[in-house]
Amino acid sequence: MRIAVVCLGNICRSPMAEVVLRERLDEAGLTDVELVSAGTGDWHIGERMDRRAAATLRGAGYDPDRHRAKQWPVGDLASYDLVLAMDQQNLADLLRLAGDDEVDAARVRLFRDFDPDGAGLDVPDPYYGGNDGFTKVLEIVERTSDALVGRLVRDRAEVAER
């Protein structure tokens, strides 16, 4: 399975989601899931994660140090089983970048569509705010990652039962 998490610059929300989701996938034994994050913009290519995002992750026991910002397309939408946009604008940008390619709507979704407390909502962009915004994003990302991984585990179990 291939999953991509996408935001605007790939230095705050999507890399935070990538780090947390990777840990949750590994803990659940889903080590065969390929996970990437990317940004729709090109401003930060090759840069480390925003220092506030990294500090928030580090403070919660995660390792943010391997991340380097990448720009979408990491590959085309069709090569991913699930592409998760951090907000409505990122979702629209992804679909625009897909152009004339046929895109399965179920494959391209909002990250928070898996959030038990916020389906259909945006992950707020903390970039222009204070540290509390990064803490809020981490709370959303952890809760949503738990729900998403739980769903993947259940889906695999159902397939195995057939």
Backbone as CSV, one residue per row, in Angstrom:
resi,resn,N_x,N_y,N_z,CA_x,CA_y,CA_z,C_x,C_y,C_z
1,MET,0.848,-1.182,0.000,0.000,0.000,0.000,0.886,1.236,0.000
2,ARG,0.457,2.267,-0.722,1.189,3.537,-0.799,0.270,4.670,-0.355
3,ILE,0.762,5.469,0.603,0.018,6.611,1.126,0.881,7.853,1.015
4,ALA,0.274,8.968,0.596,0.949,10.265,0.570,0.144,11.247,1.417
5,VAL,0.860,12.091,2.151,0.246,13.137,2.960,0.752,14.461,2.395
6,VAL,-0.171,15.372,2.049,0.200,16.560,1.286,-0.333,17.838,1.930
7,CYS,0.556,18.835,2.040,0.149,20.179,2.462,0.757,21.184,1.486
8,LEU,0.916,22.404,1.896,1.389,23.452,0.995,2.904,23.436,0.819
9,GLY,3.662,23.553,1.902,5.109,23.685,1.795,5.901,22.481,2.242
10,ASN,5.247,21.509,2.856,5.872,20.282,3.343,6.917,20.550,4.435
11,ILE,6.619,21.542,5.294,7.510,21.772,6.430,6.775,21.766,7.767
12,CYS,5.450,21.719,7.761,4.691,21.732,9.030,3.748,20.536,9.128
13,ARG,2.576,20.685,8.550,1.504,19.709,8.762,1.793,18.336,8.172
14,SER,2.102,18.279,6.888,2.281,16.950,6.280,3.496,16.208,6.834
15,PRO,4.622,16.877,7.132,5.702,16.102,7.736,5.391,15.666,9.167
16,MET,4.635,16.486,9.897,4.215,16.042,11.232,3.357,14.793,11.103
17,ALA,2.443,14.810,10.141,1.583,13.649,9.914,2.399,12.439,9.469
18,GLU,3.381,12.660,8.608,4.217,11.550,8.141,4.956,10.896,9.307
19,VAL,5.545,11.684,10.181,6.314,11.150,11.313,5.408,10.355,12.251
20,VAL,4.275,10.932,12.615,3.362,10.268,13.550,2.736,9.033,12.906
21,LEU,2.259,9.178,11.692,1.613,8.058,11.011,2.592,6.906,10.802
22,ARG,3.839,7.210,10.465,4.845,6.149,10.287,5.024,5.379,11.589
23,GLU,5.097,6.089,12.703,5.256,5.412,13.990,4.047,4.526,14.291
24,ARG,2.851,5.045,14.039,1.638,4.273,14.303,1.561,3.039,13.394
25,LEU,1.933,3.201,12.133,1.942,2.063,11.203,2.920,0.995,11.671
26,ASP,4.114,1.407,12.069,5.126,0.461,12.547,4.643,-0.262,13.803
27,GLU,4.048,0.491,14.739,3.534,-0.116,15.977,2.461,-1.157,15.685
28,ALA,1.680,-0.934,14.625,0.603,-1.863,14.265,1.107,-3.017,13.392
29,GLY,2.400,-3.008,13.092,2.965,-4.067,12.257,2.726,-3.867,10.773
30,LEU,2.306,-2.682,10.376,2.055,-2.393,8.961,3.297,-1.767,8.325
31,THR,4.394,-2.480,8.433,5.681,-1.959,7.952,5.810,-2.004,6.431
32,ASP,4.861,-2.654,5.771,4.894,-2.728,4.308,4.204,-1.538,3.646
33,VAL,3.659,-0.624,4.432,2.998,0.560,3.879,4.055,1.605,3.550
34,GLU,4.104,2.018,2.297,5.010,3.081,1.887,4.325,4.415,2.181
35,LEU,5.016,5.292,2.871,4.439,6.556,3.300,5.371,7.700,2.921
36,VAL,4.824,8.709,2.264,5.593,9.901,1.910,4.769,11.136,2.249
37,SER,5.469,12.264,2.365,4.777,13.545,2.470,5.375,14.474,1.435
38,ALA,4.578,15.455,1.027,5.026,16.408,0.012,4.209,17.679,0.132
39,GLY,4.684,18.720,-0.526,3.968,19.982,-0.573,3.595,20.312,-2.000
40,THR,2.514,21.043,-2.165,2.122,21.454,-3.515,2.980,22.614,-4.004
41,GLY,3.620,23.337,-3.097,4.492,24.455,-3.459,5.953,24.034,-3.463
42,ASP,6.787,24.891,-4.055,8.207,24.546,-4.196,9.150,25.383,-3.331
43,TRP,8.623,26.181,-2.415,9.433,27.127,-1.655,10.456,26.490,-0.747
44,HIS,10.164,25.302,-0.243,11.000,24.721,0.817,11.706,23.431,0.421
45,ILE,11.764,23.120,-0.858,12.365,21.855,-1.301,13.750,21.681,-0.669
46,GLY,13.967,20.526,-0.064,15.241,20.180,0.542,15.444,20.682,1.959
47,GLU,14.539,21.528,2.444,14.691,22.078,3.795,14.211,21.097,4.857
48,ARG,14.712,21.320,6.054,14.241,20.564,7.213,12.838,21.047,7.594
49,MET,12.211,20.293,8.457,10.907,20.654,8.978,11.004,21.990,9.731
50,ASP,9.932,22.767,9.734,9.865,23.996,10.512,10.338,23.696,11.940
51,ARG,11.164,24.582,12.489,11.760,24.336,13.816,10.701,24.154,14.902
52,ARG,9.567,24.862,14.778,8.500,24.725,15.776,7.798,23.379,15.647
53,ALA,7.599,22.931,14.421,7.001,21.609,14.197,7.920,20.526,14.739
54,ALA,9.219,20.656,14.428,10.192,19.667,14.906,10.255,19.655,16.429
55,ALA,10.242,20.842,17.058,10.302,20.916,18.519,9.055,20.296,19.151
56,THR,7.906,20.509,18.541,6.667,19.930,19.052,6.731,18.410,18.972
57,LEU,7.184,17.894,17.848,7.315,16.443,17.702,8.333,15.885,18.689
58,ARG,9.494,16.522,18.769,10.546,16.065,19.673,10.037,16.038,21.119
59,GLY,9.307,17.080,21.514,8.763,17.160,22.867,7.776,16.048,23.178
60,ALA,7.172,15.482,22.137,6.215,14.381,22.314,6.874,13.016,22.090
61,GLY,8.198,13.010,21.899,8.913,11.743,21.775,9.106,11.226,20.369
62,TYR,8.850,12.044,19.364,9.038,11.639,17.963,10.374,12.155,17.436
63,ASP,10.851,11.547,16.363,12.099,11.976,15.729,11.802,12.657,14.397
64,PRO,11.923,13.983,14.331,11.629,14.712,13.096,12.842,14.932,12.192
65,ASP,14.000,14.433,12.567,15.245,14.857,11.933,15.488,14.333,10.515
66,ARG,14.847,13.271,10.117,15.101,12.733,8.770,14.357,13.466,7.667
67,HIS,13.374,14.259,8.025,12.535,14.897,7.005,13.286,15.960,6.203
68,ARG,13.063,15.940,4.877,13.478,16.998,3.962,12.293,17.265,3.050
69,ALA,11.958,18.526,2.906,10.762,18.898,2.142,10.875,18.474,0.680
70,LYS,9.758,17.971,0.165,9.648,17.557,-1.230,8.420,18.235,-1.839
71,GLN,8.430,18.361,-3.126,7.267,18.917,-3.819,6.514,17.802,-4.528
72,TRP,5.186,17.894,-4.475,4.351,17.007,-5.271,4.563,17.394,-6.720
73,PRO,4.651,16.545,-7.702,4.283,15.139,-7.595,5.444,14.258,-7.162
74,VAL,5.208,13.528,-6.086,6.110,12.457,-5.679,5.915,11.326,-6.696
75,GLY,4.814,11.301,-7.294,4.390,10.375,-8.337,2.988,10.828,-8.679
76,ASP,2.381,10.210,-9.634,1.025,10.657,-9.953,0.027,10.092,-8.955
77,LEU,-1.128,10.704,-8.897,-2.139,10.289,-7.928,-2.498,8.815,-8.067
78,ALA,-2.532,8.344,-9.288,-2.952,6.964,-9.527,-1.976,5.944,-8.951
79,SER,-0.743,6.356,-8.660,0.221,5.392,-8.123,0.118,5.245,-6.606
80,TYR,-0.802,5.994,-6.000,-1.015,5.913,-4.553,-2.387,5.333,-4.270
81,ASP,-2.453,4.548,-3.219,-3.735,3.997,-2.797,-4.550,5.036,-2.050
82,LEU,-3.839,5.958,-1.383,-4.498,6.980,-0.597,-3.626,8.233,-0.588
83,VAL,-4.221,9.354,-0.991,-3.535,10.648,-0.957,-4.357,11.540,-0.042
84,LEU,-3.735,11.990,1.033,-4.437,12.730,2.076,-3.984,14.183,2.093
85,ALA,-4.892,15.072,1.753,-4.610,16.507,1.744,-4.906,17.082,3.127
86,MET,-4.079,18.038,3.537,-4.257,18.642,4.857,-5.410,19.648,4.903
87,ASP,-5.772,20.215,3.750,-6.909,21.146,3.746,-7.568,21.170,2.375
88,GLN,-8.686,21.878,2.298,-9.474,21.942,1.058,-8.652,22.509,-0.105
89,GLN,-7.827,23.523,0.158,-7.017,24.108,-0.914,-5.986,23.117,-1.437
90,ASN,-5.351,22.369,-0.528,-4.408,21.343,-0.960,-5.114,20.276,-1.789
91,LEU,-6.324,19.926,-1.377,-7.114,18.943,-2.121,-7.399,19.453,-3.530
92,ALA,-7.834,20.712,-3.641,-8.108,21.307,-4.952,-6.835,21.367,-5.795
93,ASP,-5.711,21.720,-5.176,-4.433,21.773,-5.904,-4.032,20.406,-6.433
94,LEU,-4.206,19.377,-5.613,-3.875,18.020,-6.052,-4.716,17.610,-7.252
95,LEU,-5.996,17.887,-7.185,-6.876,17.520,-8.292,-6.548,18.327,-9.548
96,ARG,-6.176,19.592,-9.377,-5.769,20.421,-10.517,-4.476,19.881,-11.133
97,LEU,-3.526,19.505,-10.290,-2.259,18.965,-10.786,-2.449,17.631,-11.502
98,ALA,-3.500,16.907,-11.140,-3.788,15.636,-11.805,-4.215,15.859,-13.245
99,GLY,-4.713,17.064,-13.530,-5.108,17.397,-14.898,-6.199,16.504,-15.424
100,ASP,-5.967,15.984,-16.603,-6.964,15.160,-17.280,-6.966,13.707,-16.826
101,ASP,-6.024,13.353,-15.951,-5.969,11.974,-15.476,-7.242,11.631,-14.723
102,GLU,-7.740,10.461,-14.976,-8.891,9.976,-14.227,-8.435,9.707,-12.803
103,VAL,-9.101,10.315,-11.840,-8.724,10.156,-10.441,-9.898,9.552,-9.683
104,ASP,-9.633,8.469,-9.006,-10.635,7.839,-8.159,-10.822,8.731,-6.942
105,ALA,-12.000,9.305,-6.794,-12.272,10.262,-5.718,-12.047,9.649,-4.337
106,ALA,-12.243,8.368,-4.185,-12.043,7.724,-2.890,-10.563,7.661,-2.525
107,ARG,-9.701,7.786,-3.499,-8.259,7.692,-3.282,-7.683,9.019,-2.795
108,VAL,-8.279,10.155,-3.146,-7.801,11.485,-2.776,-8.796,12.077,-1.789
109,ARG,-8.358,12.260,-0.553,-9.258,12.663,0.519,-8.588,13.680,1.424
110,LEU,-9.367,14.256,2.291,-8.816,15.089,3.348,-8.276,14.184,4.451
111,PHE,-7.171,14.553,5.032,-6.590,13.804,6.144,-7.615,13.614,7.256
112,ARG,-8.333,14.692,7.560,-9.275,14.626,8.671,-10.558,13.866,8.356
113,ASP,-10.704,13.362,7.146,-11.835,12.477,6.872,-11.771,11.240,7.763
114,PHE,-10.594,10.956,8.301,-10.412,9.812,9.201,-10.424,10.226,10.672
115,ASP,-10.580,11.516,10.947,-10.582,12.048,12.314,-11.956,11.846,12.933
116,PRO,-12.060,11.090,14.018,-13.370,10.877,14.638,-13.987,12.175,15.170
117,ASP,-13.182,13.207,15.347,-13.694,14.481,15.863,-13.758,15.584,14.815
118,GLY,-13.496,15.271,13.547,-13.465,16.364,12.590,-13.485,15.963,11.142
119,ALA,-14.256,14.949,10.789,-14.324,14.526,9.392,-14.737,15.700,8.510
120,GLY,-14.037,15.860,7.404,-14.351,16.909,6.444,-13.731,18.249,6.759
121,LEU,-13.015,18.342,7.871,-12.409,19.611,8.257,-10.942,19.691,7.841
122,ASP,-10.443,20.919,7.771,-9.028,21.155,7.472,-8.172,20.931,8.714
123,VAL,-6.926,20.524,8.501,-5.912,20.607,9.550,-5.435,22.054,9.485
124,PRO,-5.598,22.817,10.558,-5.230,24.234,10.500,-3.732,24.431,10.256
125,ASP,-3.400,25.437,9.472,-1.999,25.728,9.167,-1.409,26.563,10.298
126,PRO,-0.430,26.020,11.034,0.115,26.735,12.185,1.258,27.689,11.843
127,TYR,1.651,27.757,10.587,2.886,28.436,10.185,2.969,29.882,10.663
128,TYR,1.902,30.642,10.530,1.948,32.064,10.878,1.507,32.355,12.311
129,GLY,1.344,31.322,13.113,0.912,31.508,14.486,2.002,31.135,15.471
130,GLY,1.594,30.918,16.697,2.527,30.565,17.760,2.662,29.075,17.944
131,ASN,3.402,28.706,18.978,3.658,27.296,19.262,2.400,26.498,19.555
132,ASP,1.376,27.157,20.104,0.143,26.443,20.431,-0.529,25.863,19.194
133,GLY,-0.342,26.494,18.040,-0.901,25.964,16.795,-0.278,24.632,16.414
134,PHE,1.005,24.481,16.681,1.695,23.225,16.371,1.250,22.122,17.329
135,THR,0.991,22.499,18.576,0.480,21.538,19.545,-0.900,21.043,19.125
136,LYS,-1.742,21.955,18.660,-3.084,21.578,18.190,-2.983,20.645,16.982
137,VAL,-2.090,20.976,16.042,-1.906,20.116,14.869,-1.452,18.726,15.305
138,LEU,-0.528,18.641,16.253,-0.074,17.331,16.719,-1.231,16.539,17.326
139,GLU,-2.074,17.176,18.105,-3.235,16.485,18.681,-4.136,15.924,17.587
140,ILE,-4.398,16.730,16.569,-5.238,16.291,15.443,-4.567,15.132,14.715
141,VAL,-3.281,15.276,14.445,-2.534,14.267,13.694,-2.481,12.943,14.463
142,GLU,-2.243,12.998,15.760,-2.190,11.756,16.538,-3.540,11.053,16.546
143,ARG,-4.592,11.799,16.815,-5.939,11.220,16.869,-6.341,10.637,15.509
144,THR,-6.060,11.376,14.447,-6.428,10.929,13.108,-5.578,9.739,12.675
145,SER,-4.293,9.766,13.000,-3.414,8.639,12.662,-3.872,7.372,13.364
146,ASP,-4.247,7.489,14.635,-4.759,6.319,15.362,-5.987,5.736,14.664
147,ALA,-6.905,6.617,14.270,-8.132,6.156,13.606,-7.832,5.551,12.237
148,LEU,-6.958,6.181,11.483,-6.618,5.676,10.148,-5.936,4.314,10.235
149,VAL,-4.978,4.179,11.132,-4.286,2.898,11.268,-5.260,1.826,11.769
150,GLY,-6.138,2.194,12.685,-7.156,1.240,13.131,-8.004,0.743,11.977
151,ARG,-8.364,1.652,11.099,-9.163,1.259,9.936,-8.373,0.355,8.999
152,LEU,-7.105,0.664,8.767,-6.272,-0.173,7.899,-6.126,-1.576,8.478
153,VAL,-5.939,-1.673,9.775,-5.822,-2.977,10.432,-7.128,-3.760,10.273
154,ARG,-8.260,-3.096,10.510,-9.570,-3.766,10.347,-9.784,-4.215,8.907
155,ASP,-9.445,-3.342,7.945,-9.613,-3.689,6.527,-8.769,-4.912,6.160
156,ARG,-7.552,-4.961,6.645,-6.688,-6.112,6.358,-7.236,-7.384,6.989
157,ALA,-7.767,-7.262,8.197,-8.340,-8.424,8.863,-9.548,-8.944,8.091
158,GLU,-10.374,-8.047,7.585,-11.535,-8.460,6.792,-11.116,-9.153,5.511
159,VAL,-10.102,-8.651,4.868,-9.603,-9.282,3.639,-9.050,-10.673,3.961
160,ALA,-8.334,-10.798,5.069,-7.759,-12.084,5.459,-8.829,-13.126,5.791
161,GLU,-9.989,-12.676,6.295,-11.074,-13.590,6.636,-11.769,-14.157,5.417
162,ARG,-11.663,-13.464,4.304,-12.382,-13.928,3.097,-11.790,-15.117,2.468
